Amino acid sequence: MDNYIAEFKNGNFQNKKDFVNHFIKSDDKGVFLKGCRTFMAVCTHEDFELLMDFFASCDEERLQVFLAYVKESLSLQVIPYLLALLEMWEDTEGGIRIHQIIMEMLGKYCDEEIADLEECGNEFVNFSQNHDLNKYYFKGQTINYGGLTKELITIVMTCKSANRPFYAAVLTEILSNSFGIECPISSGDAVTDETIAQVFGFIKKIAEINPEAGAKYFFGNKIV
């Protein structure tokens, strides 16, 4: 597992198929979780085809792991696969979660406890008619790393003002994985003046990289 990840960090993505086979077929829960999490960070739009066996036979536990990280793929081309999973899991808690994730990825607010295949399908069709799905998206917007860093500091300052723990785990994970720079704050951390200063330093490093909007990166390597 670590050998594959080391290759990815160096910009070598040739063994992605072997990597998928390794973690999909593993009985080790930790290996599957780490593999799934890494896959979302390095996958292209086309790479979801490598998960076809998983989609056809995953149990609820593994489905929940997949759903926990799928938004970090930044690819809306995963949504047809999510719709197929929604059809399979429509009458379950998993189906409700799939519905929520699809809507979140399309930038639609959703806190309803429903699993509606037709609604999700219609929303995706409408979105795809007006957007370039070859780009990468976060919350329904073409990914813009400057925008993500602004959102990060807004959340940090809001948490500090409200005296509440930091909570934006997906955002920090995307930024950290994209550029190989560890975000100095994690979900559940208290926000202090020191961490605010560290977050500003983190943001400055990303700004110096000047990443391309709509593109996806892993440890500074553009995913193509």
C-alpha positions as CSV (number, residue, x, y, z in Angstrom):
1,M,0.0,0.0,0.0
2,D,2.7,2.5,1.0
3,N,4.7,1.8,-2.1
4,Y,1.8,2.7,-4.3
5,I,1.2,5.9,-2.4
6,A,4.9,6.9,-2.6
7,E,4.7,6.5,-6.3
8,F,1.6,8.7,-6.5
9,K,3.3,11.4,-4.4
10,N,6.2,11.4,-7.0
11,G,3.7,11.9,-9.8
12,N,3.8,8.3,-11.1
13,F,0.2,7.1,-11.5
14,Q,0.8,4.1,-13.8
15,N,0.0,1.4,-11.2
16,K,-3.4,2.8,-10.3
17,K,-5.2,-0.4,-11.4
18,D,-3.0,-2.6,-9.3
19,F,-3.5,-0.3,-6.4
20,V,-7.2,-0.5,-6.7
21,N,-7.1,-4.3,-6.9
22,H,-4.9,-4.4,-3.8
23,F,-7.2,-2.5,-1.5
24,I,-10.5,-3.6,-3.0
25,K,-9.6,-7.3,-2.5
26,S,-8.1,-6.8,1.0
27,D,-9.9,-8.2,4.0
28,D,-8.1,-5.6,6.2
29,K,-10.4,-2.8,7.0
30,G,-7.6,-0.3,7.5
31,V,-6.1,-1.1,4.1
32,F,-9.5,-0.7,2.4
33,L,-10.1,2.7,4.2
34,K,-6.6,4.0,3.4
35,G,-6.9,2.8,-0.2
36,C,-10.3,4.3,-0.7
37,R,-9.2,7.6,0.8
38,T,-6.1,7.7,-1.4
39,F,-8.0,6.7,-4.5
40,M,-10.3,9.7,-4.2
41,A,-7.3,12.0,-4.1
42,V,-5.6,10.6,-7.2
43,C,-8.4,9.4,-9.4
44,T,-9.3,10.9,-12.8
45,H,-12.8,11.1,-14.1
46,E,-12.3,7.8,-16.0
47,D,-10.8,5.9,-13.0
48,F,-14.2,5.1,-11.5
49,E,-14.4,2.3,-14.0
50,L,-11.7,0.5,-11.9
51,L,-14.3,0.2,-9.1
52,M,-17.0,-1.7,-11.0
53,D,-16.5,-4.9,-9.1
54,F,-16.7,-3.0,-5.8
55,F,-19.9,-1.2,-6.9
56,A,-21.5,-4.5,-7.8
57,S,-20.8,-6.3,-4.5
58,C,-19.9,-3.9,-1.7
59,D,-21.5,-4.4,1.7
60,E,-22.9,-1.6,3.8
61,E,-19.7,-1.1,5.8
62,R,-17.6,-0.6,2.8
63,L,-20.2,1.5,1.1
64,Q,-20.1,3.9,4.0
65,V,-16.3,4.1,3.8
66,F,-16.6,4.9,0.1
67,L,-19.3,7.6,0.7
68,A,-17.1,9.2,3.4
69,Y,-14.5,10.1,0.9
70,V,-16.1,10.3,-2.5
71,K,-16.6,14.1,-2.4
72,E,-12.8,14.4,-2.2
73,S,-12.6,13.0,-5.8
74,L,-13.9,16.4,-7.0
75,S,-15.3,14.6,-10.0
76,L,-19.0,14.8,-10.9
77,Q,-18.5,12.0,-13.3
78,V,-18.8,9.7,-10.3
79,I,-22.5,10.7,-10.0
80,P,-23.8,8.1,-12.6
81,Y,-22.1,5.4,-10.4
82,L,-23.7,6.9,-7.3
83,L,-27.1,6.9,-9.0
84,A,-26.6,3.2,-9.8
85,L,-25.7,2.6,-6.1
86,L,-28.8,4.7,-5.1
87,E,-31.0,2.4,-7.1
88,M,-29.5,-0.6,-5.3
89,W,-29.7,1.0,-1.8
90,E,-32.7,3.2,-2.2
91,D,-34.7,1.8,0.7
92,T,-31.8,2.0,3.2
93,E,-29.8,4.5,5.3
94,G,-27.1,4.1,2.7
95,G,-29.5,5.3,0.0
96,I,-30.3,8.4,2.1
97,R,-26.7,9.2,2.4
98,I,-26.1,8.7,-1.3
99,H,-28.9,11.1,-2.1
100,Q,-27.4,13.7,0.3
101,I,-23.9,13.4,-1.2
102,I,-25.1,13.7,-4.8
103,M,-27.0,16.9,-3.9
104,E,-24.0,18.3,-2.0
105,M,-21.6,17.6,-4.9
106,L,-24.0,19.5,-7.2
107,G,-24.1,22.4,-4.8
108,K,-27.6,21.8,-3.6
109,Y,-28.4,22.1,0.1
110,C,-30.0,18.9,1.3
111,D,-30.7,17.7,4.8
112,E,-33.8,15.7,4.0
113,E,-34.0,12.1,5.1
114,I,-34.9,10.8,1.7
115,A,-33.5,8.6,-1.1
116,D,-35.0,9.9,-4.3
117,L,-33.4,8.4,-7.5
118,E,-35.5,10.5,-9.8
119,E,-34.8,13.8,-8.1
120,C,-31.0,13.1,-8.1
121,G,-31.0,12.0,-11.7
122,N,-32.9,15.1,-12.8
123,E,-30.6,17.4,-10.9
124,F,-27.5,15.8,-12.4
125,V,-28.9,16.0,-16.0
126,N,-29.7,19.7,-15.5
127,F,-26.3,20.4,-14.1
128,S,-24.4,18.5,-16.8
129,Q,-26.3,20.5,-19.5
130,N,-24.8,23.7,-18.3
131,H,-21.3,22.7,-17.0
132,D,-18.2,21.1,-18.3
133,L,-17.9,17.8,-16.5
134,N,-14.3,17.4,-17.6
135,K,-13.4,20.0,-14.9
136,Y,-13.3,19.3,-11.2
137,Y,-15.8,20.6,-8.8
138,F,-16.4,21.3,-5.1
139,K,-19.9,21.9,-3.9
140,G,-21.2,22.5,-7.4
141,Q,-18.5,25.1,-8.3
142,T,-15.5,24.7,-10.5
143,I,-12.7,24.2,-8.0
144,N,-10.8,27.3,-7.3
145,Y,-8.1,26.9,-4.7
146,G,-8.0,30.5,-3.8
147,G,-11.7,30.3,-3.0
148,L,-11.1,27.2,-0.9
149,T,-8.5,28.9,1.1
150,K,-10.8,31.9,1.7
151,E,-13.5,29.5,2.8
152,L,-11.0,27.8,5.2
153,I,-10.0,31.1,6.9
154,T,-13.6,32.1,7.1
155,I,-14.5,28.9,8.9
156,V,-11.5,29.2,11.2
157,M,-12.3,32.8,12.2
158,T,-16.0,31.9,12.7
159,C,-15.1,28.9,14.9
160,K,-12.7,31.2,16.9
161,S,-15.4,33.8,17.4
162,A,-18.0,31.2,18.4
163,N,-15.6,29.3,20.6
164,R,-16.4,26.1,18.8
165,P,-14.0,23.3,17.4
166,F,-13.0,23.4,13.8
167,Y,-15.1,21.1,11.6
168,A,-14.2,21.4,7.9
169,A,-12.4,18.1,7.5
170,V,-13.2,17.6,3.8
171,L,-11.8,21.0,2.9
172,T,-8.6,20.6,4.8
173,E,-8.1,17.1,3.4
174,I,-8.5,18.3,-0.2
175,L,-6.0,21.2,0.3
176,S,-3.5,19.0,2.1
177,N,-3.6,16.2,-0.5
178,S,-3.5,18.5,-3.4
179,F,-0.2,20.2,-2.6
180,G,1.4,17.8,-0.1
181,I,1.3,20.5,2.6
182,E,-0.3,19.4,5.8
183,C,-3.0,21.8,7.0
184,P,-2.2,22.9,10.6
185,I,-5.7,22.4,11.8
186,S,-7.9,19.3,11.9
187,S,-11.6,18.6,12.6
188,G,-12.3,18.8,16.3
189,D,-9.3,21.1,17.1
190,A,-9.7,24.2,19.2
191,V,-9.0,27.4,17.3
192,T,-6.3,29.5,18.9
193,D,-4.4,32.6,17.8
194,E,-1.5,30.3,17.2
195,T,-3.4,28.0,14.9
196,I,-4.9,31.0,13.0
197,A,-1.3,32.3,12.3
198,Q,-0.4,28.8,11.1
199,V,-3.4,28.6,8.8
200,F,-2.4,31.9,7.3
201,G,1.1,30.5,6.7
202,F,-0.5,27.4,5.1
203,I,-2.6,29.5,2.8
204,K,0.4,31.7,1.8
205,K,2.2,28.6,0.6
206,I,-0.7,27.5,-1.5
207,A,-1.0,30.9,-3.0
208,E,2.6,30.8,-4.0
209,I,2.0,27.7,-6.0
210,N,-0.7,29.4,-8.0
211,P,-2.7,26.3,-8.9
212,E,-5.0,26.2,-11.9
213,A,-8.7,26.6,-11.3
214,G,-10.8,23.5,-12.4
215,A,-7.7,21.2,-12.2
216,K,-7.0,18.5,-9.7
217,Y,-3.6,17.9,-8.0
218,F,-2.0,15.4,-5.7
219,F,1.1,16.5,-3.9
220,G,1.6,19.2,-6.4
221,N,1.2,16.8,-9.4
222,K,-1.6,17.7,-11.8
223,I,-4.0,14.8,-12.3
224,V,-4.6,14.2,-16.0
